[in-house]
Amino acid sequence: MRAAFPVLMAAMLALAGCSAPTAVPSPGDDWSYPEDPPSDRLGWEAGVWWNESIDVNQSDGLDAAEREALVARTMARIERIRGLEFRERVPVEVISRAEYRERSVFGGDRSDGYGAWHNQVWEAALIVGEDRDVAREFDALYGGSVQGYYTPSEDRIVVVSDADEPRIDRATLAHELVHALQDQHFGFVGTRTRDAGLAHNGLTEGDARYVETRYLDRCAAGPGNETATGAVGWACVPRPERAGGGGGGEPVNQGLFTYVYQPYADGPAFVHRLRERDGWAAVNDAYDDRPVSTEQTIHPERYPADRPEEVTVPDRSGGRWSRFDLDRPTERLGEAGLFATFWYNDYAGGDHLADDLPYSTRNYTAGPSDGWAGDRLVPYRRGDGEHAAYGYVWAIRFDSVAEAVEFRRSYRAMLQLRLGARVVDREAGMYRVPDGPFADAFRIERDRRTVVITNAPTVSALDAVRDPPG
């Protein structure tokens, strides 16, 4: 998926095998084929070569013939950059922003049980408080920013146009065509946690944005000119102006945005590192060994060896408190989740907008989150319906005792300085936020490399959510 502010799209499920591209000659970009080849070739799709001129004018929208030509040449150019052959044509539909909002619901299952569980996950991250519903926050985030998406189940691309006439932004089209190419060669696989899902997207979205960036560089250079990477520029159809922007509606939660943006910020740098090591073959191979945590995409040097540790949270609840009975009763938010927690509460330090990795647009490293080794978040509840009470246990493991100590110190300080928490029992690590959307009781404990955060509506309920050891 590509967005005005790029965002995450999950639900890419089918897994397919991978094969090498057809071996073909590699003529220069200034060379023109005299006629169509007898069979499919890299850089040729639906009768159009990557370097052919096409008669397309988007000022009054795109008719069917113009759209077909634009899609065919873009597919040929994606092949030229990525070194993979499209196995099938990819249908492209253009819809309005209003129609897109009507079709799309991003908050997940709207049932009361999952909705409350979902809310607890993001309340634990101190990003969405009790005065907000996470499903509505995600709807606001995606509804105004998405410019297009690829649907694996239907093998088609949908482009969202903010103009009255159907228009296609070349960056959006190139990005989503890479997703179609990925699906045809590698497939998409599901994950059990948000952290693992973001990590997989670090590869797929990173691959798509990396190719998109190189595509746009050629368009910016223009015909016959060289890009900074030495590629030859192309003549490209002018990008349509956005008609008043695609925003509107409710304001976007910047904490959620920071979290879901991570694959788009760090993924291209991750892919670039792979390609610098062993060309596109290394990127292709990564689909057989996909990154498994955001730690690996935030720090590409930690892939593939540094894998997350398994963290468990034994159920020690009582007093009518219990875990949620859902198909996925626990969650892992990963290093990106810890970073988003501290950044959203203005306690990450450093410059979030700066990163010295090539192709990375934002910095997702912070002292309190950098030593992440694994985590497990478990929502709890007591009762049902409007009288239900909620809490959670979040166990986070670090690479060293020193990093666990730093996290606990930083988390306690953040509660006090940013949320106005008051100390109840410093030795026991108990705090209470008296008011506001995160008004609850907290207990922050450390056992060697692991920090456990227990949350409940009141101080007296903390032991019922999680009875502390001995």
N, C-alpha and C positions, 0 to 999 in steps of 0.2 A: 504494500500500500504506500502511496505517496501523498503527502499533505502539504498545505501551505506552511504549516509548522509540522514537519514530518512526524507521524504517529504510528503506533503499533497496530497491526492486525493479526490476530491469531486464526485458528480454525483452518489450518492447511494440513490435511491429514494423509492423503494418499502417498505411498512410497513406491517409486519405480526404479528400475535398474538404470545403470549408466553405461554408455558406450562411447568410444572415441569418435570424433568428427571425421567425415569423409575427407580423405587426402585430396587436395586440389592445389593447382598452381597459386602463387601469391604475387600477382602483378602489383605494380605501384599504384598509388591512389590516383595518379594522373592518367592512367591507362584506361581506354574505353573498349569494351567488348564490341565486336562488329555485329554480333547477333546473339540471340538467346541460346544457352547451352542445351544439349540434348537431354540432360538430367539435372537434378537439383545440385546447386553449388553453394558453398559459403559465400555470402555477399550477393546472392541473387534470390529473390523471393517473388512469386506470383508475377513473373514477367518483368521485374524491375531490378536493376543493378543498384548497388550502394552509391555509385557515382553518377547515376542518371539524373537529368533534370526532370522535374515533374511540374505540371501546371496546376498549382494549388494556391488559392487565395482565400484566406480566412476572414477577410474584412466583413463579409456578409454571411458568415457561417460556412459549413462544409456540406456539399452535396454528397451523394453516395459514391460517385466516381472519384471525387477528391479525397474522400476518406479512405477509400480502397488504395489509392496510390500512395498516400501519406503513410498508411500502416505498412504497406509492402516495402517501401524504401527504408522505413525505420527498422523493420525486421532485418532487412539485408545489412544495414549498418550495425545493428547489434551483433549479428553474426560476425561481421568484420572485426569488431572490437573484441568480442568474447571468445571467438574461436570455436563456437559450437553451432551446429546446424539445427534450425527449427525443424521438427519432425512433422508438424501440422500447422495449418493456418490458425490464427488466433482471432476470433470474432471480437470486435470492439463496439461497445454501445456508449452513447453519450446521453446523459440525463441531466436535468436541472438540479440545482442545490435543494430546492423544495422537495422534489421527488426523492432525492437521496435521503433527506431527513425522514420522510414518510416510510421509506423502506427499512431504515436502519435502527436497530436497538443494540447498544453496545454494553449495557450494564450487566449482561448475563441473565441467568434465570431470575425472573421477577417474583418467584415464590417467597413467602414471608421468611421461611427458614434460611434459604440461601441468601436472601437480601440482608438479613441480620448478620449472618456469618461473614458475608462480603464486607459489610460495614465495619465489623470488628477487625478485619485484616488491616484496613486502611486507617482505622482509629489507632491501632497498635503502632503504625508507622508515623503517627502524629501528623497526618496529612489531611484526613477528612474527619471532622469532629462529629459529635452527636447531633449537631444542628443541621446536618446535611445528609443526603442519601447518595451513596457512592454511584448507584446506577445513573442517577440524574447527572452527577458530575462527569461521568464518562460520556454520556450522551452529549453534554455541552462541549466536551473536549473534542470529540470526533465529528460532531455534526457540522461544525463551522469551518473545519480545517482540512478535511480530506479532499484531495483533488482526484483521486482515482484508486481503484483496487482491482486485484485479480482474484477470481473465484475458482479455486481448483476443482470443486465439484461440478462446475459447469464449463470449465476450460474457456473462460471468456474474461475480457477486461471491461470494466465500467469506468468511464471518465466522467467526472462531475464538472459541468460547465456553469460558470457564474454569469455568463452572458445569455441573452434571450435566444440567440442563434447558436446551434451546436458548434463548438470550437474545441480544439484539442491542443493542449500545451505539449510541446515536444519533449520536455523533461518528464512530464507525467507519463506520456506514452512510452518513452524509452525505458523508464523505471519499471512500469508494469509488464512490458514485454520481456524484460529480464526474468521476472517472476514466472511468466509462462514458460520461458526457456528452462528455468530451473525445474519446474514441474515435469516437463517432458523428459528431462534427463535424470533427475535425482529424486523427485517427489518431495513431499513435506511430511514430517512425522510429528505426532502429538507428544506432549510432555505432561508431567504430573505436577509441576510447580511453576509459578510465575517466573522465578529466577531462571529455570531451565528453558522456559519458553522465550524469554528475552535473549538468552544466550544463543539459541537456535536462530533467532531473528538477527542477532549480530552477524551471523554468516549470510543469511538470505537477504536481509535488508542492506547489509554492508556490501555484498556483491552487486546488488541492484544500484545502490547509490554510487559505488565506485565506477561502474560502467556508465551510469547517467552523467557523472561528472566529466569523464573523458569524452563522452558524446558532446556535451555542452561546450567543452574546451575546443573541439573541432569546429563547432558552429561559430563560436566567438572569434576564432582565428580567421575564418573565411577561406574561400577557395584558393589553393596554391600556397597559403601561408602555413608556417609551422607553429605548433603549440609548444608549450614549455617542455613537454615530454618528447618532442621531436616528431609527433604525428602530423600529417598533412591535413589542413583545414578543409571544411566542406561548405557548400552553399546549402542553407537551411531555410525552411519556411518560417517567416517571422512569427514570434510568439504572440498570442493574442493578449490584449490588455484585459486585466481583470475588471469586471464591471462592479465597482464599488466594494470589492473584497467579498470573501465568503463567510465572514464572521457573523456577528449578530447573536441574539439570544443571550443565554446566561454567560457570565464571565468564566473563563477557563481556570480550573484549579492548577496553579503552577507547580505544585508538588507532584500531582499525577502526571502532568506533562513532562516534568523532569525525569520521572521514572520511565515512562513509555518511550521517551525520545532517545534513551541510551543506545539502542542498537543503531540508530541513524547517526548518532554522534561518533561512536567508537567503532561501529562495524566496518566502515570503509578503511580505517587504519588497520584493522585486523586483517582484512582481505589484502590490502596493499603489502603488509608484512609477509603474508603467505606467497603472494605473487613475486615479490622481490627475492624470495628464497629459491623458488623452483618454478616460476612461471605459472600459467593458468592451470597446469597439471596439479600443483599443490592446492589450489583453490578447489578444483574438482575432487581431489582426494579428501578434502575436509568434509565433504558431504557424507563420506563413509565413517567419519569420526568427528561429529559435530561438537562444537563447544558446549559444555554442560553447565556452565555457570557464568554470570556476568563478570566475575573476577577474571575469567580467561579473556574476555573481550575488552575489558577496561585495561588489562595488562597483557597484551598479546604474547609477551615473552613467557607467560605462565601456561600457555597452551602448547601441547595437550597434557603435560605431565602433572600440573597442579590441579587435582580434582577435589571437589568439595567433600568434607568429612560428613559422615552420617550422624545427625544429631537427633536424639529421641527425647520425648517429654513424657515420662511415666505419669499416668493419671493418679493424682493424689487429692482429688476433690472430695468434698463432703457437704453436708448441710443442704441437700437438694440441688447442688451445683453439679453439672455434668458437661462433657464435651458435646458439641453439636453432632447429631447423627446424620452425616452427609456422605456422599460417595467419596469426597475428598476432604477428610476431617482435619487435615493439617496443611500448612502452607510454608513455602520457603521464599523469602524476598531477596536474598542474596546481597552482595556488596552494593549493587545499585540501589536496593531498598534502604540499606543503612545510609548511603550517601544522601538519598532523597530526604530522609528523615532529618538529617542535620542541616542540609541546604535549605529546606523549606522553612525550618525554624531559625534560619540565619545564624547557624553555628558551625558551618563547614569550614570556614576560613578559606583563604586563597581566592583565585579568580576562576569561577565556574566557566566563564566564556573563553578561557585560554587553555590551549593544549599544544605541546610541542611535538606530538606525533603527526606525521604527514597524513592528511585526509581526515583527521579528527577535528571536529568543530567545537567540542566542549570538553572540559576537564571534569572527570568523575572521580577524582581521587581526593581523599580528605583523611587527616590523621585518625579520627575515630573509626573510620570504616575500612582503611587500607589493609588491616590485618585480618579481615574476615576469612574464616575457614569453613563455615557451615552454619546453618540456623534452622530452627523449626518453630513455627508459630501455631498455637492451638487456641481457637476461640472457645469460650465457655458461656453457658447460660443457666439461669435458674427460672423455672416457670415458662409460661407461653403467653402469646398474645400481648395485649397492651400492658400487662402486669409483669412481663418478663424483665429480668435483669441480666446484664452482660458483663463479661470480663475476658481476659485472655492470659496465656502464658507464652512468653517468647524466649526461647533459649538460643543463645548466639555463642558460637565457639570461635576462638581466634588462634592465630598461628603461634602465639607465645603468651606467657603470663603477663609480660609487660604491656602487650597490646590489649589484653583483656582489662587490665588495670586502667589504661588510658581511656578505653571505651566507657567503662563504668564512671570514671571521673567526669568525662565529657557529658555523658547522658544525665547524670545528676545535676551538673551545672546548667545544662540546657533546660531541664525541668524548672529549675528555680529562676533563671534569668529570663527565659522566654515565655514560660507558661505560668509563672508566679507561684510555683509549688512551695509549700511550707514543710519544713522538716518535722516529722512525727517522732521518729526514732533513728538517729543518724547511724548508730552502731548496727541496727538491723536493716538499714537501707530503706526505711519507710518514709514516704512523702505523700502529701495530699495537695492536689490542685483544687482550690476552693470554688472557683467559678470558671465560666467559659465553656467552649465546646469540648474540652478535654478534662472537665471537672470529674476527677476520680481519685482513687488511692492507688499508689504504686509501691512495690517493693523491688529493689534492685540488689541482687545477691551475686556473688562471684565464687565459683568453685574452680580454682586453678585457672584453666584457659577458657572457661565457660561462664558467661554472664546470663542470669535468668531474670527476666522482668515479669512480675506478676501484677495484674491489674484487676481491680474490682471497684464497684460503686462506692464502697465505704472501707475504712481501715479495718473494721471488724470482719468484713467479708473476705479479706485477703487470704486468711488461713483456710477458708472453706473452698476457695478456688484452687489453692495449692498449699497443702499442709507442708510447712518447711521441714527438712530433715532434722531428726534428733535434736 
